């Protein structure tokens, strides 16, 4: 771990309040959710179990946590209020790790876990278990008198998965370092029963990323095997254009039921995309490009571009629009490309460096024209603007390629001899 990375003992998190960015209390922390991993790697913290005012316990992903300090947790403000349900691959840190009897690797001495320290990975929102606070002895009076010590996670045995053995838990753990496209390729070649088992064991964000890379038949199969509320959660986590494509493959009755279960804002984005023809700019676009107001600075733009959950195509430029700054926006003013952001001082207003020369794409632009537009101007993303001048979204080159390649391209084995070999993340 990098020096200075935040470290927190989980006992200090129990019961602390959770606030949104406006300072309103969302609830209180009741537990932490971890996933065991293979290869001697420390357990990863997936999120927090938060008890809200109604005493309902919900799941808050660590990717939505922006601060853990001074006896409080700060979130991005985006909270899913559905009840938390523990999955087979998940472990509760307070409920299952504390008071557990484990062994010290070096001496094979049995110890009791009194507390667990978690630490944030450098420059990311991911958290891992870092250290254990343990007591020697075997309970009773000895438990009070035994020596206590803080040890590295690797100094304790009993919290990691074995490399062998059947079960979704082990297979999901082995998939963790793979890119979503590689996990999708592996899932596609499993039996239907096993494919659904493993897909169901993935967390919502991971499953959303993997579904986006699967053939349509596999997508429909997996979504249909999930509980409806879980399916709606996964659709919310997908890019709106991919969610719209998947929903368009479902019967009308199923489609409407899932849209009703989704958060209203997410469902509205998907419905808007489904209103356009599939092979047009409107049908291809994402509704979540980086949008900034004219008074934003280069520093503001770079902060948005640095967000780890953005695709490279979306992070390559920002779109400057008048309020509102969510699609459909106010008047579209132009684009600022990433390289231009790197060349200007941080205090420069983005409105002073916009590229307004390129005419944006209307939503009914057919796919061949979109392709030619990206190729002619050497772009990886292009703005889609309606007749009133509002930015509706952006078409990225990866979505264009999806529609240019043969329908069965995802089913092609590109990992074999002479094919493309993907590195691990």
C-alpha positions in Angstrom: 0.0 0.0 0.0 1.1 3.5 -0.7 2.1 5.6 2.3 -0.7 7.8 3.5 -3.5 5.7 2.0 -6.5 5.8 4.3 -6.7 2.9 6.8 -9.7 2.3 9.1 -10.5 -0.4 11.7 -13.9 -1.7 11.1 -15.0 -1.6 14.7 -14.7 2.2 14.4 -17.2 2.1 11.5 -20.0 0.2 13.3 -22.9 2.6 13.8 -21.3 5.7 12.3 -23.7 7.9 10.3 -23.7 8.0 6.5 -24.2 11.4 4.8 -24.9 12.4 1.3 -23.0 15.4 -0.3 -25.6 17.8 1.0 -25.1 16.8 4.6 -28.3 14.9 4.9 -28.0 11.6 6.9 -28.8 8.5 4.8 -28.4 6.0 7.7 -25.8 4.2 9.8 -23.2 1.6 9.0 -24.2 -1.9 10.3 -21.6 -4.1 8.6 -19.1 -4.3 5.7 -19.4 -6.8 2.8 -16.2 -8.5 1.7 -15.3 -11.0 -1.0 -12.6 -13.7 -0.5 -10.1 -14.1 -3.3 -7.7 -16.7 -4.6 -4.0 -16.5 -5.1 -3.1 -15.3 -1.6 -4.7 -11.9 -2.2 -6.4 -10.0 0.6 -10.2 -10.0 0.7 -11.8 -7.1 -1.2 -14.4 -4.8 0.5 -17.4 -4.6 -1.8 -19.5 -2.1 0.2 -21.3 -1.3 3.4 -24.5 -2.5 4.9 -26.4 0.6 5.9 -29.5 0.8 8.0 -31.7 3.6 6.8 -34.4 5.5 8.8 -37.1 2.8 8.1 -34.7 0.2 9.7 -34.3 -1.4 6.2 -30.7 -2.5 5.6 -29.4 -1.6 2.1 -26.1 -2.2 0.3 -23.9 0.8 -0.4 -21.0 0.0 -2.9 -17.6 1.3 -1.9 -17.4 2.9 -5.4 -20.1 5.3 -4.1 -18.2 6.1 -0.9 -16.2 9.4 -1.3 -15.0 9.8 2.3 -14.4 7.7 5.5 -13.2 10.1 8.2 -14.0 11.8 11.5 -16.6 9.3 12.5 -18.7 9.6 9.4 -19.1 8.2 5.8 -19.8 10.4 2.8 -21.5 9.0 -0.3 -22.0 10.3 -3.8 -25.7 10.7 -3.0 -26.8 7.9 -5.3 -28.3 5.2 -3.0 -30.3 2.2 -4.0 -33.0 1.6 -1.3 -33.7 -2.0 -2.0 -33.2 -4.4 0.9 -29.7 -5.9 1.2 -29.5 -9.7 0.5 -26.2 -11.4 1.1 -24.9 -13.5 -1.8 -23.0 -16.8 -1.6 -19.7 -15.2 -2.5 -20.0 -12.4 0.1 -18.9 -12.3 3.8 -19.9 -9.9 6.5 -16.9 -8.5 8.2 -18.4 -7.6 11.5 -20.7 -10.6 11.6 -18.4 -13.3 10.3 -14.8 -12.2 10.7 -14.7 -10.7 14.2 -14.2 -13.3 17.0 -13.2 -15.9 14.5 -10.5 -18.4 15.4 -7.7 -18.4 12.8 -4.0 -19.3 12.7 -0.8 -17.4 12.5 1.1 -18.6 9.4 4.5 -18.4 10.9 3.9 -20.3 14.2 0.6 -22.1 13.4 -0.7 -20.7 16.7 -4.4 -20.2 17.0 -5.6 -16.6 17.6 -8.9 -14.8 17.9 -9.7 -11.9 15.5 -10.6 -8.8 17.6 -10.7 -6.2 14.8 -9.9 -5.8 11.1 -8.3 -2.9 9.3 -9.2 -2.0 5.8 -7.2 0.3 3.5 -8.0 2.1 0.3 -6.0 1.3 -2.8 -4.0 4.3 -4.1 -5.8 6.6 -6.6 -8.9 4.3 -6.6 -12.1 3.8 -4.7 -11.4 0.1 -4.1 -10.7 -1.1 -0.5 -9.1 -4.2 0.8 -8.5 -5.8 4.2 -5.0 -4.7 5.3 -4.4 -6.0 8.8 -5.9 -8.1 11.6 -5.9 -7.2 15.3 -5.7 -10.6 17.1 -5.4 -12.0 20.6 -3.5 -15.2 21.4 -5.1 -17.8 23.7 -8.2 -20.0 23.6 -11.0 -18.0 25.2 -12.2 -17.8 28.8 -9.7 -16.2 31.2 -6.9 -16.7 28.8 -8.7 -14.6 26.2 -8.4 -11.6 28.4 -4.8 -12.2 29.4 -3.5 -13.3 26.0 -1.1 -11.1 24.1 -2.6 -8.9 21.5 -0.9 -7.9 18.3 -1.6 -6.4 14.9 -0.5 -8.5 11.9 -0.6 -8.2 8.2 -3.4 -10.0 6.4 -0.9 -12.4 4.9 0.3 -13.5 8.3 -3.1 -15.1 9.1 -4.6 -18.3 7.5 -8.3 -19.0 7.3 -9.6 -16.0 5.2 -8.6 -16.9 1.7 -10.0 -19.3 -0.9 -8.3 -22.4 -2.1 -7.4 -22.6 -5.7 -9.2 -25.9 -6.2 -12.8 -26.9 -5.6 -16.1 -26.5 -7.4 -18.4 -23.6 -6.6 -19.4 -20.2 -7.9 -17.4 -18.6 -5.1 -14.1 -19.9 -6.4 -14.8 -19.3 -10.0 -16.0 -15.7 -9.4 -12.8 -15.1 -7.5 -10.6 -16.4 -10.3 -12.5 -14.1 -12.7 -11.7 -11.0 -10.6 -8.6 -9.9 -12.5 -10.0 -10.5 -15.9 -11.5 -7.8 -18.1 -15.3 -8.0 -18.6 -14.9 -9.1 -22.2 -12.7 -12.1 -21.0 -15.2 -13.0 -18.3 -18.0 -12.8 -20.8 -16.1 -15.1 -23.1 -15.6 -17.6 -20.3 -19.2 -17.5 -19.3 -20.4 -18.0 -22.9 -18.6 -21.4 -23.0 -20.0 -22.7 -19.7 -23.2 -24.8 -19.6 -26.4 -22.8 -19.3 -26.9 -23.9 -15.7 -23.3 -23.1 -14.7 -23.4 -19.8 -16.6 -26.5 -18.6 -14.7 -25.0 -19.7 -11.3 -21.7 -17.8 -11.9 -23.4 -14.7 -13.3 -25.8 -14.6 -10.3 -22.8 -14.7 -7.9 -21.2 -11.5 -9.5 -22.0 -8.2 -7.9 -24.3 -5.8 -9.7 -21.6 -3.6 -11.3 -19.5 -6.5 -12.4 -22.4 -8.4 -13.8 -23.5 -5.2 -15.7 -20.1 -4.8 -17.3 -20.0 -8.5 -18.3 -23.6 -8.5 -19.7 -22.6 -5.7 -22.0 -20.0 -8.0 -23.5 -22.1 -11.1 -24.0 -24.1 -12.2 -27.0 -27.8 -11.1 -26.9 -29.1 -14.7 -26.3 -26.8 -15.1 -23.2 -27.9 -11.6 -21.9 -31.6 -12.5 -22.2 -31.0 -15.9 -20.6 -29.1 -14.5 -17.6 -31.4 -11.6 -17.0 -34.4 -13.9 -17.1 -33.0 -16.1 -14.4 -32.5 -13.2 -11.9 -35.1 -12.0 -9.5 -36.9 -9.0 -11.0 -35.6 -6.5 -8.5 -32.0 -7.7 -9.0 -32.5 -7.6 -12.8 -33.6 -4.0 -12.4 -30.5 -3.2 -10.3 -28.2 -4.7 -12.9 -30.0 -2.7 -15.7 -29.4 0.5 -13.7 -25.7 -0.3 -13.5 -25.4 -0.9 -17.2 -24.7 1.9 -19.7 -28.1 3.3 -20.7 -27.6 2.4 -24.4 -26.6 -1.2 -23.6 -29.6 -1.5 -21.2 -31.9 -0.2 -23.9 -30.5 -2.7 -26.4 -31.0 -5.6 -23.9 -34.5 -4.5 -23.0 -35.5 -4.3 -26.7 -34.9 -8.0 -26.9 -37.5 -8.8 -24.2 -41.3 -9.2 -24.6 -43.1 -5.9 -24.2 -44.7 -7.1 -20.9 -41.3 -8.0 -19.3 -39.7 -4.8 -20.6 -42.3 -2.6 -19.0 -42.2 -4.5 -15.7 -38.4 -4.0 -15.4 -38.5 -0.4 -16.4 -41.1 0.2 -13.7 -38.8 -1.4 -11.1 -35.8 0.8 -12.2 -35.1 4.2 -10.6 -37.2 6.8 -12.5 -34.1 8.7 -13.7 -32.4 5.6 -15.1 -35.7 4.3 -16.7 -36.3 7.7 -18.3 -32.8 7.6 -20.0 -33.4 4.1 -21.3 -36.9 4.9 -22.6 -35.5 7.9 -24.4 -33.0 5.8 -26.2 -35.5 3.1 -27.1 -37.6 5.8 -28.9 -34.9 6.1 -31.6 -34.2 3.6 -34.5 -31.4 1.2 -33.5 -28.9 2.0 -36.2 -29.0 5.8 -35.9 -27.0 8.2 -33.8 -29.9 8.5 -31.3 -30.1 4.7 -31.0 -26.4 4.3 -30.6 -25.6 7.1 -28.2 -25.0 7.1 -24.5 -26.9 9.6 -22.4 -24.1 10.0 -19.9 -21.2 12.0 -21.6 -19.2 14.5 -19.5 -21.2 17.8 -19.6 -19.8 21.1 -18.1 -21.3 24.5 -17.9 -19.5 27.5 -19.6 -18.2 28.8 -16.2 -16.4 25.5 -15.4 -12.6 25.6 -15.5 -10.0 23.3 -17.1 -9.3 22.0 -13.5 -13.0 21.0 -13.2 -12.9 19.3 -16.6 -9.8 17.3 -15.7 -11.3 16.2 -12.4 -14.3 14.8 -14.3 -12.1 13.1 -17.0 -10.1 11.4 -14.2 -13.1 9.4 -13.0 -12.1 5.7 -13.1 -15.5 4.4 -14.2 -15.4 6.4 -17.5 -14.6 4.6 -20.7 -11.6 6.0 -22.6 -13.9 7.1 -25.4 -16.1 9.2 -23.1 -13.0 10.6 -21.2 -11.5 11.9 -24.4 -13.5 15.1 -24.4 -16.0 17.2 -22.5 -19.1 18.9 -23.9 -19.9 22.4 -22.9 -23.6 23.3 -22.6 -25.8 25.8 -20.9 -27.9 24.7 -17.9 -29.3 22.1 -17.3 -26.1 20.1 -17.5 -27.7 16.7 -17.7 -29.0 15.4 -21.0 -31.1 16.7 -22.6 -29.1 19.8 -21.8 -29.5 23.5 -22.4 -27.9 24.9 -25.6 -24.9 22.9 -26.8 -21.9 25.3 -27.2 -19.1 22.9 -28.3 -16.5 20.3 -27.4 -13.2 20.5 -25.6 -10.8 17.7 -26.3 -8.6 16.1 -23.7 -5.3 17.2 -25.3 -6.5 20.9 -25.2 -7.3 20.5 -21.5 -3.7 19.5 -21.0 -2.3 22.5 -22.8 -4.2 25.2 -21.0 -3.8 26.6 -17.4 -6.2 25.0 -14.8 -8.0 28.3 -14.2 -9.0 28.7 -17.9 -12.8 28.7 -18.5 -13.8 25.8 -20.8 -16.1 28.2 -22.6 -13.0 30.1 -23.9 -11.5 27.0 -25.5 -14.4 25.1 -27.0 -14.2 23.6 -30.5 -17.5 24.8 -32.2 -16.4 24.2 -35.8 -17.7 20.7 -36.1 -21.4 20.4 -36.8 -22.9 17.9 -34.2 -24.9 14.9 -35.3 -28.7 14.9 -35.4 -30.3 11.9 -33.6 -31.7 10.4 -36.8 -28.2 10.3 -38.5 -27.9 6.8 -40.0 -25.0 4.5 -38.9 -23.0 4.8 -42.2 -22.9 8.5 -41.8 -22.0 8.3 -38.1 -19.1 6.0 -39.1 -17.9 8.4 -41.8 -18.1 11.3 -39.4 -15.9 9.7 -36.8 -13.4 8.5 -39.4 -13.2 11.8 -41.3 -12.5 13.9 -38.2 -10.4 11.2 -36.3 -12.8 11.2 -33.4 -13.6 8.5 -30.8 -16.8 10.2 -29.7 -19.3 12.7 -31.3 -22.1 14.8 -29.8 -25.7 14.2 -30.7 -27.8 17.4 -30.7 -31.5 17.8 -31.4 -33.3 20.6 -33.4 -33.5 22.9 -30.4 -29.7 22.8 -29.8 -29.8 20.5 -26.8 -27.2 17.8 -26.3 -28.9 14.5 -26.1 -25.8 12.3 -25.7 -22.7 11.1 -27.5 -21.9 8.3 -29.9 -18.7 6.5 -29.1 -16.5 4.5 -31.5 -17.0 1.2 -29.5 -20.7 1.4 -29.9 -20.3 2.0 -33.6 -18.0 -1.0 -33.9 -20.6 -3.2 -32.1 -23.0 -2.5 -34.9 -20.5 -2.8 -37.8 -19.2 -6.2 -36.8 -21.1 -9.4 -37.6 -23.9 -10.3 -35.3 -22.1 -13.3 -33.9 -18.7 -11.5 -33.4 -18.9 -11.9 -29.6 -19.1 -15.7 -30.0 -15.9 -15.8 -31.9 -13.0 -17.4 -30.0 -10.4 -14.7 -30.3 -8.2 -16.1 -27.5 -6.7 -19.0 -29.4 -3.5 -19.4 -31.4 -2.9 -16.3 -33.5 -5.8 -14.4 -32.0 -5.9 -11.3 -29.8 -4.6 -11.9 -26.2 -6.1 -9.7 -23.6 -4.0 -8.7 -20.6 -5.3 -8.7 -17.1 -6.5 -5.5 -15.4 
